[in-house]
């Protein structure tokens, strides 16, 4: 497994996800805050486009940004035998979270983001 900083294209994808979330918040007539309650409203209210997979990934990016802020994690590019994906890494460890993939794999389910977020934070804190 190789861990690197995201490249320019991947950083642009994360930025695009954030812009999408802000646009949906605007559509819902809310200022964009990116907090868990707003991400939940976006997650529950969709799909807003003909690409619900991209919407799930965008909510995962928003969730990842909150996890990064709460836990001091950073976005990294992970390359392994399965391919390349973006993840959050806890500093100077091999602890990785894949919030974009987590939400994508739960498409069609109603994910309660607040308890999901709390469980992820608790697990990372337990491991460090």
N, CA, C and O atoms as a MOPAC input file, in Angstrom:
PM7 MOZYME 1SCF
protein

 N      0.84000 1    -1.17100 1     0.00000 1
 C      0.00000 1     0.00000 1     0.00000 1
 C      0.89100 1     1.24300 1     0.00000 1
 O      1.86500 1     1.33900 1     0.74800 1
 N      0.52500 1     2.18300 1    -0.86100 1
 C      1.27200 1     3.43700 1    -0.97800 1
 C      0.34700 1     4.57800 1    -0.55400 1
 O     -0.77900 1     4.68700 1    -1.04000 1
 N      0.83100 1     5.42200 1     0.35100 1
 C      0.08700 1     6.60000 1     0.80300 1
 C      0.80300 1     7.84300 1     0.31000 1
 O      1.99800 1     8.02200 1     0.54100 1
 N      0.04900 1     8.70800 1    -0.37800 1
 C      0.60500 1     9.94900 1    -0.92200 1
 C     -0.39400 1    11.07300 1    -0.70200 1
 O     -1.55700 1    10.83100 1    -0.37800 1
 N      0.06400 1    12.29000 1    -0.87900 1
 C     -0.85800 1    13.41300 1    -0.89800 1
 C     -1.72500 1    13.31000 1    -2.14700 1
 O     -1.25400 1    12.83900 1    -3.18200 1
 N     -2.97900 1    13.74100 1    -2.07100 1
 C     -3.81300 1    13.73600 1    -3.27100 1
 C     -3.19300 1    14.61000 1    -4.36000 1
 O     -2.58800 1    15.64500 1    -4.07800 1
 N     -3.35600 1    14.17100 1    -5.61600 1
 C     -2.85100 1    14.97200 1    -6.72300 1
 C     -3.84400 1    16.09400 1    -7.03900 1
 O     -4.90800 1    16.18000 1    -6.42700 1
 N     -3.49200 1    16.93900 1    -7.98700 1
 C     -4.33500 1    18.10100 1    -8.31700 1
 C     -5.73400 1    17.68000 1    -8.76700 1
 O     -6.72100 1    18.31900 1    -8.40200 1
 N     -5.82300 1    16.62400 1    -9.54500 1
 C     -7.12900 1    16.15500 1   -10.01900 1
 C     -7.98600 1    15.67400 1    -8.84400 1
 O     -9.18700 1    15.94000 1    -8.80300 1
 N     -7.38400 1    14.97700 1    -7.90600 1
 C     -8.13000 1    14.48500 1    -6.74400 1
 C     -8.54400 1    15.62900 1    -5.81900 1
 O     -9.64400 1    15.61900 1    -5.26600 1
 N     -7.66500 1    16.60800 1    -5.65500 1
 C     -8.03300 1    17.79000 1    -4.87900 1
 C     -9.19900 1    18.52400 1    -5.54500 1
 O    -10.08700 1    19.03800 1    -4.86400 1
 N     -9.19000 1    18.56900 1    -6.87300 1
 C    -10.29300 1    19.19400 1    -7.60700 1
 C    -11.59000 1    18.41700 1    -7.40400 1
 O    -12.66000 1    19.01900 1    -7.31100 1
 N    -11.50800 1    17.08300 1    -7.33600 1
 C    -12.70700 1    16.26600 1    -7.08400 1
 C    -13.28800 1    16.58500 1    -5.70500 1
 O    -14.50100 1    16.74300 1    -5.56300 1
 N    -12.42100 1    16.67900 1    -4.68700 1
 C    -12.90200 1    17.02600 1    -3.34800 1
 C    -13.55200 1    18.40400 1    -3.35400 1
 O    -14.60100 1    18.60400 1    -2.74200 1
 N    -12.93200 1    19.34300 1    -4.04300 1
 C    -13.48700 1    20.69000 1    -4.14300 1
 C    -14.84200 1    20.66900 1    -4.85800 1
 O    -15.78000 1    21.35200 1    -4.44800 1
 N    -14.93000 1    19.89100 1    -5.91000 1
 C    -16.19100 1    19.76800 1    -6.65500 1
 C    -17.28500 1    19.19400 1    -5.75200 1
 O    -18.43100 1    19.64300 1    -5.80400 1
 N    -16.93800 1    18.21000 1    -4.93100 1
 C    -17.90800 1    17.64900 1    -3.98800 1
 C    -18.40800 1    18.72900 1    -3.03200 1
 O    -19.60600 1    18.82000 1    -2.76500 1
 N    -17.49400 1    19.54100 1    -2.52000 1
 C    -17.86900 1    20.60700 1    -1.58600 1
 C    -18.76900 1    21.64000 1    -2.26700 1
 O    -19.72100 1    22.13500 1    -1.66400 1
 N    -18.46400 1    21.96100 1    -3.51700 1
 C    -19.30400 1    22.90300 1    -4.26800 1
 C    -20.69200 1    22.31100 1    -4.50500 1
 O    -21.69100 1    23.02800 1    -4.43700 1
 N    -20.75900 1    21.03000 1    -4.77800 1
 C    -22.05100 1    20.36400 1    -4.95500 1
 C    -22.87600 1    20.47900 1    -3.67200 1
 O    -24.05300 1    20.83700 1    -3.71700 1
 N    -22.25000 1    20.17200 1    -2.52400 1
 C    -22.96400 1    20.24600 1    -1.25100 1
 C    -23.48100 1    21.66400 1    -0.99900 1
 O    -24.60400 1    21.84200 1    -0.52600 1
 N    -22.67100 1    22.66200 1    -1.31100 1
 C    -23.09100 1    24.05600 1    -1.13400 1
 C    -24.25300 1    24.38900 1    -2.06800 1
 O    -25.16800 1    25.11600 1    -1.67900 1
 N    -24.22700 1    23.86700 1    -3.29000 1
 C    -25.30900 1    24.12700 1    -4.25000 1
 C    -26.61000 1    23.48900 1    -3.77700 1
 O    -27.67600 1    24.09000 1    -3.91000 1
 N    -26.53500 1    22.28300 1    -3.23100 1
 C    -27.74500 1    21.62900 1    -2.72500 1
 C    -28.27700 1    22.39400 1    -1.51800 1
 O    -29.48700 1    22.58400 1    -1.39300 1
 N    -27.39700 1    22.83300 1    -0.63500 1
 C    -27.83700 1    23.63200 1     0.50900 1
 C    -28.55500 1    24.88900 1     0.01900 1
 O    -29.58800 1    25.27200 1     0.57000 1
 N    -28.01200 1    25.52600 1    -1.00700 1
 C    -28.64300 1    26.70300 1    -1.59200 1
 C    -30.01900 1    26.34200 1    -2.16000 1
 O    -30.98200 1    27.08700 1    -1.97500 1
 N    -30.11000 1    25.20300 1    -2.84900 1
 C    -31.38200 1    24.72500 1    -3.38700 1
 C    -32.39800 1    24.51200 1    -2.26300 1
 O    -33.58900 1    24.77200 1    -2.43200 1
 N    -31.91400 1    24.03800 1    -1.12300 1
 C    -32.77800 1    23.81500 1     0.04100 1
 C    -33.01000 1    25.10400 1     0.82700 1
 O    -33.60700 1    25.09600 1     1.90400 1
 N    -32.52000 1    26.22000 1     0.25800 1
 C    -32.67400 1    27.54700 1     0.84200 1
 C    -32.04100 1    27.63600 1     2.23300 1
 O    -32.61500 1    28.19400 1     3.16700 1
 N    -30.84200 1    27.06800 1     2.33300 1
 C    -30.06400 1    27.10700 1     3.56600 1
 C    -28.67000 1    27.61800 1     3.22800 1
 O    -28.14200 1    27.30600 1     2.16100 1
 N    -28.06900 1    28.39700 1     4.11600 1
 C    -26.64400 1    28.71500 1     3.91100 1
 C    -25.84500 1    27.43900 1     4.14500 1
 O    -26.20000 1    26.62700 1     5.00000 1
 N    -24.78500 1    27.26600 1     3.39900 1
 C    -23.99200 1    26.04700 1     3.55000 1
 C    -23.16100 1    26.12100 1     4.81800 1
 O    -22.36100 1    27.03800 1     5.00200 1
 N    -23.36400 1    25.14100 1     5.68900 1
 C    -22.60000 1    25.04500 1     6.93200 1
 C    -21.71000 1    23.80700 1     6.93700 1
 O    -20.65600 1    23.79800 1     7.57300 1
 N    -22.13200 1    22.76700 1     6.23300 1
 C    -21.35500 1    21.53200 1     6.19200 1
 C    -21.39100 1    20.74100 1     7.48200 1
 O    -20.58000 1    19.83500 1     7.67600 1
 N    -22.33300 1    21.07400 1     8.38200 1
 C    -22.41300 1    20.33000 1     9.63400 1
 C    -23.18600 1    19.02900 1     9.42400 1
 O    -23.75500 1    18.79600 1     8.35700 1
 N    -23.19700 1    18.19500 1    10.45000 1
 C    -23.82900 1    16.87900 1    10.31700 1
 C    -25.32100 1    16.97400 1    10.00400 1
 O    -25.84200 1    16.18400 1     9.21700 1
 N    -26.00500 1    17.93400 1    10.61500 1
 C    -27.43600 1    18.06900 1    10.36200 1
 C    -27.70000 1    18.42100 1     8.90500 1
 O    -28.62700 1    17.89200 1     8.29200 1
 N    -26.89400 1    19.30500 1     8.35900 1
 C    -27.09400 1    19.68400 1     6.96700 1
 C    -26.72900 1    18.53500 1     6.02800 1
 O    -27.42600 1    18.28600 1     5.04500 1
 N    -25.63700 1    17.83900 1     6.33400 1
 C    -25.28500 1    16.67300 1     5.51100 1
 C    -26.38600 1    15.62400 1     5.56400 1
 O    -26.67600 1    14.97000 1     4.56200 1
 N    -27.00100 1    15.46400 1     6.73700 1
 C    -28.10500 1    14.50800 1     6.85500 1
 C    -29.26600 1    14.92600 1     5.96900 1
 O    -29.85400 1    14.09000 1     5.28300 1
 N    -29.60500 1    16.21600 1     5.97400 1
 C    -30.70000 1    16.71800 1     5.14400 1
 C    -30.40800 1    16.49000 1     3.66300 1
 O    -31.30200 1    16.12100 1     2.90200 1
 N    -29.17300 1    16.70800 1     3.25800 1
 C    -28.79200 1    16.48900 1     1.86200 1
 C    -28.86000 1    15.00400 1     1.53200 1
 O    -29.37900 1    14.61400 1     0.48700 1
 N    -28.33100 1    14.17900 1     2.43200 1
 C    -28.34100 1    12.72600 1     2.22600 1
 C    -29.77900 1    12.20600 1     2.12200 1
 O    -30.09000 1    11.40600 1     1.24000 1
 N    -30.64600 1    12.65900 1     3.01800 1
 C    -32.02500 1    12.17700 1     3.04900 1
 C    -32.86700 1    12.74200 1     1.91100 1
 O    -33.80100 1    12.08700 1     1.44700 1
 N    -32.54400 1    13.95200 1     1.45800 1
 C    -33.38000 1    14.62500 1     0.47500 1
 C    -33.14400 1    14.21400 1    -0.95700 1
 O    -33.97400 1    14.48700 1    -1.82400 1
 N    -32.02000 1    13.55700 1    -1.22300 1
 C    -31.65400 1    13.21500 1    -2.59400 1
 C    -32.43700 1    12.04000 1    -3.13400 1
 O    -33.24400 1    11.45600 1    -2.41100 1
 N    -32.22200 1    11.68400 1    -4.36400 1
 C    -31.21500 1    12.28900 1    -5.23100 1
 C    -31.69200 1    13.60800 1    -5.83600 1
 O    -32.87300 1    13.80300 1    -6.12300 1
 N    -30.74800 1    14.48100 1    -6.01200 1
 C    -30.99100 1    15.78900 1    -6.60000 1
 C    -30.54600 1    15.83400 1    -8.06000 1
 O    -30.86700 1    16.78100 1    -8.77900 1
 N    -29.81300 1    14.82000 1    -8.49600 1
 C    -29.31200 1    14.75000 1    -9.86700 1
 C    -29.57300 1    13.34500 1   -10.40800 1
 O    -30.15400 1    12.49700 1    -9.73100 1
 N    -29.13400 1    13.12500 1   -11.62600 1
 C    -29.25300 1    11.79800 1   -12.22200 1
 C    -28.04500 1    10.92700 1   -11.91000 1
 O    -27.87400 1     9.86100 1   -12.50100 1
 N    -27.20000 1    11.38400 1   -10.97200 1
 C    -26.00800 1    10.62700 1   -10.58400 1
 C    -25.98500 1    10.46400 1    -9.05800 1
 O    -25.16100 1    11.08200 1    -8.38300 1
 N    -26.88600 1     9.63300 1    -8.51300 1
 C    -26.94600 1     9.49900 1    -7.05900 1
 C    -25.65300 1     8.94100 1    -6.44300 1
 O    -25.36600 1     9.18500 1    -5.27100 1
 N    -24.88700 1     8.20100 1    -7.22800 1
 C    -23.60500 1     7.69900 1    -6.71300 1
 C    -22.67100 1     8.86700 1    -6.39900 1
 O    -21.99900 1     8.87700 1    -5.36800 1
 N    -22.63800 1     9.84700 1    -7.29600 1
 C    -21.79200 1    11.02600 1    -7.08000 1
 C    -22.26800 1    11.82400 1    -5.86800 1
 O    -21.46300 1    12.41000 1    -5.14400 1
 N    -23.58000 1    11.83900 1    -5.65600 1
 C    -24.12100 1    12.54300 1    -4.49700 1
 C    -23.68100 1    11.86000 1    -3.20000 1
 O    -23.30800 1    12.53300 1    -2.23900 1
 N    -23.72400 1    10.53200 1    -3.17300 1
 C    -23.28900 1     9.78900 1    -1.98300 1
 C    -21.81200 1    10.05000 1    -1.70100 1
 O    -21.41500 1    10.22000 1    -0.54900 1
 N    -21.00800 1    10.07900 1    -2.75300 1
 C    -19.58000 1    10.35900 1    -2.59000 1
 C    -19.37900 1    11.77500 1    -2.05800 1
 O    -18.51800 1    11.99300 1    -1.20600 1
 N    -20.15400 1    12.73600 1    -2.54300 1
 C    -20.03100 1    14.11900 1    -2.07200 1
 C    -20.38000 1    14.22200 1    -0.58900 1
 O    -19.69200 1    14.91200 1     0.16400 1
 N    -21.43800 1    13.54500 1    -0.17000 1
 C    -21.78100 1    13.54400 1     1.26000 1
 C    -20.64800 1    12.89400 1     2.04500 1
 O    -20.33800 1    13.32700 1     3.15500 1
 N    -20.02800 1    11.85900 1     1.48000 1
 C    -18.86900 1    11.23300 1     2.11600 1
 C    -17.70200 1    12.19700 1     2.25100 1
 O    -16.98000 1    12.16800 1     3.24800 1
 N    -17.51800 1    13.03900 1     1.26500 1
 C    -16.47000 1    14.06400 1     1.35700 1
 C    -16.78400 1    15.04100 1     2.48500 1
 O    -15.90400 1    15.39500 1     3.27000 1
 N    -18.03400 1    15.47300 1     2.56200 1
 C    -18.42700 1    16.36600 1     3.65200 1
 C    -18.23100 1    15.71600 1     5.01200 1
 O    -17.74300 1    16.35100 1     5.94700 1
 N    -18.61200 1    14.45100 1     5.11900 1
 C    -18.40100 1    13.70700 1     6.35800 1
 C    -16.90800 1    13.59900 1     6.66100 1
 O    -16.48700 1    13.75400 1     7.80700 1
 N    -16.12300 1    13.33400 1     5.63600 1
 C    -14.67600 1    13.24400 1     5.80000 1
 C    -14.06700 1    14.54700 1     6.27800 1
 O    -13.16900 1    14.54300 1     7.12000 1
 N    -14.54200 1    15.65400 1     5.75200 1
 C    -14.03200 1    16.95500 1     6.19900 1
 C    -14.31500 1    17.16500 1     7.69100 1
 O    -13.47400 1    17.69100 1     8.42000 1
 N    -15.50000 1    16.75100 1     8.13400 1
 C    -15.83000 1    16.87400 1     9.55500 1
 C    -14.95800 1    15.94800 1    10.39900 1
 O    -14.48500 1    16.34500 1    11.46400 1
 N    -14.74400 1    14.73300 1     9.93700 1
 C    -13.87400 1    13.79700 1    10.65100 1
 C    -12.44500 1    14.33600 1    10.72300 1
 O    -11.78800 1    14.25000 1    11.76000 1
 N    -11.97900 1    14.88900 1     9.60900 1
 C    -10.62600 1    15.45600 1     9.57800 1
 C    -10.49700 1    16.57400 1    10.60800 1
 O     -9.50000 1    16.64900 1    11.32600 1
 N    -11.49000 1    17.42900 1    10.68000 1
 C    -11.45400 1    18.52000 1    11.63700 1
 C    -11.52100 1    18.04400 1    13.07500 1
 O    -10.84500 1    18.58600 1    13.94800 1
 N    -12.32300 1    17.04600 1    13.31600 1
 C    -12.49800 1    16.53100 1    14.67400 1
 C    -11.29500 1    15.73200 1    15.15300 1
 O    -10.91800 1    15.81100 1    16.32300 1
 N    -10.69500 1    14.96600 1    14.25800 1
 C     -9.65100 1    14.01800 1    14.65400 1
 C     -8.24100 1    14.41900 1    14.21800 1
 O     -7.27400 1    13.73800 1    14.56000 1
 N     -8.11600 1    15.51000 1    13.47200 1
 C     -6.79300 1    15.91300 1    12.99800 1
 C     -6.26800 1    15.02000 1    11.88700 1
 O     -5.05700 1    14.86300 1    11.73400 1
 N     -7.17400 1    14.43300 1    11.10900 1
 C     -6.78300 1    13.56100 1    10.00900 1
 C     -6.61800 1    14.40500 1     8.73800 1
 O     -7.09600 1    15.53700 1     8.66400 1
 N     -5.93400 1    13.83300 1     7.74600 1
 C     -5.74900 1    14.51900 1     6.47400 1
 C     -6.12900 1    13.59100 1     5.32700 1
 O     -6.04200 1    12.36800 1     5.43400 1
 N     -6.55100 1    14.20300 1     4.23500 1
 C     -6.86600 1    13.43600 1     3.03100 1
 C     -5.56900 1    12.91700 1     2.42000 1
 O     -4.58500 1    13.64800 1     2.30900 1
 N     -5.58300 1    11.64000 1     2.02600 1
 C     -4.44800 1    11.02100 1     1.35200 1
 C     -4.95400 1    10.19400 1     0.18400 1
 O     -6.12600 1     9.82400 1     0.10700 1
 N     -4.03500 1     9.92300 1    -0.71200 1
 C     -4.28200 1     9.04300 1    -1.86400 1
 C     -3.73200 1     7.67200 1    -1.48800 1
 O     -2.55300 1     7.54100 1    -1.15800 1
 N     -4.58100 1     6.65500 1    -1.53700 1
 C     -4.18100 1     5.29400 1    -1.18100 1
 C     -4.15900 1     4.45900 1    -2.45900 1
 O     -5.15500 1     4.36900 1    -3.17800 1
 N     -3.01600 1     3.86000 1    -2.72300 1
 C     -2.88300 1     2.95600 1    -3.87100 1
 C     -2.54300 1     1.58000 1    -3.32200 1
 O     -1.58700 1     1.41800 1    -2.56300 1
 N     -3.34200 1     0.58700 1    -3.71900 1
 C     -3.05900 1    -0.79700 1    -3.33300 1
 C     -3.44200 1    -1.70800 1    -4.48700 1
 O     -3.69600 1    -1.24200 1    -5.59800 1
 N     -3.48400 1    -3.00500 1    -4.22400 1
 C     -3.76200 1    -3.96700 1    -5.29100 1
 C     -5.17600 1    -3.82400 1    -5.85600 1
 O     -5.46000 1    -4.34200 1    -6.93700 1
 N     -6.06300 1    -3.13000 1    -5.14300 1
 C     -7.42800 1    -2.93000 1    -5.61000 1
 C     -7.59900 1    -1.65100 1    -6.42400 1
 O     -8.62300 1    -1.46500 1    -7.08200 1
 N     -6.60200 1    -0.77300 1    -6.38300 1
 C     -6.69300 1     0.46700 1    -7.14000 1
 C     -6.29500 1     1.67600 1    -6.31400 1
 O     -5.44900 1     1.59100 1    -5.42300 1
 N     -6.92100 1     2.80700 1    -6.62500 1
 C     -6.61400 1     4.08500 1    -5.98100 1
 C     -7.90100 1     4.64700 1    -5.38700 1
 O     -8.95900 1     4.60700 1    -6.01500 1
 N     -7.79500 1     5.16600 1    -4.18200 1
 C     -8.95000 1     5.77900 1    -3.52800 1
 C     -8.45400 1     6.88500 1    -2.60900 1
 O     -7.28600 1     6.91100 1    -2.22200 1
 N     -9.34700 1     7.78900 1    -2.26900 1
 C     -9.02300 1     8.84000 1    -1.30800 1
 C     -9.49500 1     8.40200 1     0.06900 1
 O    -10.57100 1     7.82400 1     0.21500 1
 N     -8.68500 1     8.68200 1     1.06500 1
 C     -8.99000 1     8.29700 1     2.43200 1
 C     -8.50000 1     9.37300 1     3.37500 1
 O     -7.78500 1    10.29500 1     2.98100 1
 N     -8.89600 1     9.23800 1     4.62500 1
 C     -8.36300 1    10.07800 1     5.69400 1
 C     -7.34700 1     9.25700 1     6.46400 1
 O     -7.55900 1     8.07500 1     6.73700 1
 N     -6.24200 1     9.89700 1     6.80900 1
 C     -5.18900 1     9.21300 1     7.55700 1
 C     -4.93100 1     9.95400 1     8.86400 1
 O     -4.81400 1    11.17900 1     8.90200 1
 N     -4.84800 1     9.16400 1     9.93200 1
 C     -4.44600 1     9.74000 1    11.20500 1
 C     -2.93400 1     9.92100 1    11.16300 1
 O     -2.22000 1     9.01100 1    10.74300 1
 N     -2.42900 1    11.08900 1    11.59300 1
 C     -0.99400 1    11.39200 1    11.44000 1
 C     -0.07000 1    10.30100 1    11.98700 1
 O     -0.26700 1     9.76500 1    13.07800 1
 N      0.92600 1    10.00700 1    11.19000 1
 C      2.01200 1     9.10100 1    11.55300 1
 C      1.53700 1     7.71300 1    11.97900 1
 O      2.17400 1     7.05100 1    12.79900 1
 N      0.40300 1     7.28100 1    11.40900 1
 C     -0.10300 1     5.92700 1    11.65600 1
 C     -0.57400 1     5.34200 1    10.32800 1
 O     -0.53600 1     5.99900 1     9.28700 1
 N     -1.01200 1     4.11100 1    10.39400 1
 C     -1.64200 1     3.47300 1     9.23900 1
 C     -3.16400 1     3.46100 1     9.37800 1
 O     -3.84900 1     2.75200 1     8.64100 1
 N     -3.69300 1     4.24300 1    10.31700 1
 C     -5.14000 1     4.30800 1    10.52100 1
 C     -5.75600 1     5.11700 1     9.38700 1
 O     -5.44900 1     6.29300 1     9.19500 1
 N     -6.63100 1     4.45400 1     8.64500 1
 C     -7.27700 1     5.05900 1     7.48100 1
 C     -8.78600 1     4.94000 1     7.59000 1
 O     -9.30200 1     3.92800 1     8.06400 1
 N     -9.48700 1     5.96700 1     7.15600 1
 C    -10.93300 1     5.94300 1     6.99900 1
 C    -11.24700 1     6.30600 1     5.55000 1
 O    -10.58700 1     7.16000 1     4.95900 1
 N    -12.24700 1     5.65800 1     4.99200 1
 C    -12.66500 1     5.90200 1     3.61200 1
 C    -14.11800 1     6.39800 1     3.61000 1
 O    -15.01700 1     5.66400 1     3.20000 1
 N    -14.35500 1     7.63400 1     4.06500 1
 C    -15.73800 1     8.09700 1     4.20200 1
 C    -16.49700 1     8.17300 1     2.88100 1
 O    -17.70800 1     7.95100 1     2.86000 1
 N    -15.82900 1     8.47400 1     1.80200 1
 C    -16.50500 1     8.53400 1     0.49600 1
 C    -17.02000 1     7.15100 1     0.11400 1
 O    -18.16100 1     7.00400 1    -0.32400 1
 N    -16.18100 1     6.14900 1     0.28000 1
 C    -16.57800 1     4.77300 1    -0.03500 1
 C    -17.62400 1     4.25600 1     0.94800 1
 O    -18.53000 1     3.51300 1     0.57200 1
 N    -17.48800 1     4.65600 1     2.20600 1
 C    -18.45100 1     4.20900 1     3.22200 1
 C    -19.87400 1     4.60100 1     2.84600 1
 O    -20.79800 1     3.79500 1     2.95500 1
 N    -20.04300 1     5.83800 1     2.40500 1
 C    -21.37900 1     6.29500 1     2.02900 1
 C    -21.83100 1     5.67000 1     0.71200 1
 O    -23.00400 1     5.33300 1     0.55100 1
 N    -20.91200 1     5.51600 1    -0.21500 1
 C    -21.25000 1     4.89800 1    -1.49300 1
 C    -21.73100 1     3.46100 1    -1.29200 1
 O    -22.68900 1     3.03000 1    -1.93400 1
 N    -21.07600 1     2.72700 1    -0.41000 1
 C    -21.45300 1     1.33000 1    -0.16000 1
 C    -22.78500 1     1.21400 1     0.56600 1
 O    -23.38200 1     0.13700 1     0.58500 1
 N    -23.25300 1     2.28200 1     1.15300 1
 C    -24.52300 1     2.27100 1     1.88400 1
 C    -25.63200 1     2.95500 1     1.09600 1
 O    -26.66200 1     3.32200 1     1.66100 1
 N    -25.42800 1     3.12700 1    -0.19200 1
 C    -26.47100 1     3.74600 1    -1.02700 1
 C    -27.75500 1     2.95200 1    -0.90500 1
 O    -27.73600 1     1.72100 1    -0.87000 1
 N    -28.85400 1     3.65200 1    -0.84200 1
 C    -30.14700 1     3.00100 1    -0.70300 1
 C    -30.54200 1     2.78000 1     0.75200 1
 O    -31.68500 1     2.42900 1     1.04200 1
 N    -29.59700 1     2.98500 1     1.66700 1
 C    -29.88700 1     2.88400 1     3.09300 1
 C    -29.98100 1     4.29200 1     3.66400 1
 O    -29.36600 1     5.22900 1     3.15400 1
 N    -30.75600 1     4.42300 1     4.72000 1
 C    -30.74000 1     5.69800 1     5.44000 1
 C    -29.67200 1     5.59100 1     6.50600 1
 O    -29.82900 1     4.86300 1     7.48600 1
 N    -28.60300 1     6.30900 1     6.31600 1
 C    -27.50500 1     6.32400 1     7.27400 1
 C    -27.73000 1     7.49000 1     8.22800 1
 O    -27.84900 1     8.63800 1     7.80100 1
 N    -27.78500 1     7.18800 1     9.51900 1
 C    -27.87700 1     8.23400 1    10.54000 1
 C    -26.46500 1     8.76600 1    10.75600 1
 O    -25.65100 1     8.13000 1    11.42600 1
 N    -26.18200 1     9.92500 1    10.19100 1
 C    -24.81200 1    10.42500 1    10.16600 1
 C    -24.25200 1    10.78700 1    11.54500 1
 O    -23.06000 1    10.59300 1    11.78800 1
 N    -25.08100 1    11.30600 1    12.44700 1
 C    -24.54100 1    11.67600 1    13.76700 1
 C    -24.00500 1    10.46200 1    14.52200 1
 O    -22.86100 1    10.50800 1    14.97200 1
 N    -24.76600 1     9.38000 1    14.68400 1
 C    -24.19100 1     8.22100 1    15.38000 1
 C    -23.07100 1     7.55300 1    14.58200 1
 O    -22.13300 1     7.01100 1    15.16600 1
 N    -23.16300 1     7.59000 1    13.26600 1
 C    -22.11700 1     7.02400 1    12.40800 1
 C    -20.80300 1     7.77500 1    12.64800 1
 O    -19.74900 1     7.16700 1    12.82900 1
 N    -20.89100 1     9.10500 1    12.64600 1
 C    -19.74500 1     9.96400 1    12.91100 1
 C    -19.17100 1     9.68600 1    14.30800 1
 O    -17.95800 1     9.55500 1    14.47300 1
 N    -20.04700 1     9.59900 1    15.29800 1
 C    -19.60300 1     9.35900 1    16.67600 1
 C    -18.89000 1     8.01900 1    16.79800 1
 O    -17.87500 1     7.92400 1    17.48800 1
 N    -19.40700 1     6.97300 1    16.13500 1
 C    -18.76600 1     5.65100 1    16.18600 1
 C    -17.39000 1     5.68400 1    15.53700 1
 O    -16.43900 1     5.10500 1    16.06200 1
 N    -17.28100 1     6.36000 1    14.39800 1
 C    -15.99100 1     6.45900 1    13.72100 1
 C    -14.97300 1     7.19500 1    14.59800 1
 O    -13.82700 1     6.76400 1    14.72900 1
 N    -15.40500 1     8.30900 1    15.19400 1
 C    -14.49800 1     9.06800 1    16.06100 1
 C    -14.05500 1     8.22000 1    17.24400 1
 O    -12.87500 1     8.19700 1    17.59300 1
 N    -15.00200 1     7.52700 1    17.85700 1
 C    -14.67200 1     6.69900 1    19.02300 1
 C    -13.68700 1     5.59200 1    18.65300 1
 O    -12.76400 1     5.29900 1    19.41200 1
 N    -13.88400 1     4.98400 1    17.49500 1
 C    -13.00100 1     3.89700 1    17.08000 1
 C    -11.60000 1     4.39700 1    16.79300 1
 O    -10.62400 1     3.75400 1    17.18000 1
 N    -11.48500 1     5.52800 1    16.12400 1
 C    -10.14600 1     6.07000 1    15.85400 1
 C     -9.46500 1     6.44000 1    17.17100 1
 O     -8.28500 1     6.15000 1    17.36900 1
 N    -10.20400 1     7.07300 1    18.05700 1
 C     -9.60800 1     7.44500 1    19.34800 1
 C     -9.17300 1     6.21300 1    20.14400 1
 O     -8.16100 1     6.24500 1    20.84400 1
 N     -9.92800 1     5.15200 1    20.03400 1
 C     -9.56800 1     3.90500 1    20.71200 1
 C     -8.26900 1     3.33200 1    20.16100 1
 O     -7.45500 1     2.78700 1    20.90700 1
 N     -8.08200 1     3.46000 1    18.85600 1
 C     -6.89200 1     2.89300 1    18.20700 1
 C     -5.63100 1     3.69600 1    18.44800 1
 O     -4.53200 1     3.14300 1    18.41600 1
 N     -5.77000 1     4.99000 1    18.69000 1
 C     -4.57500 1     5.80500 1    18.93300 1
 C     -4.36700 1     5.90100 1    20.41200 1
 O     -3.41700 1     6.54100 1    20.86200 1

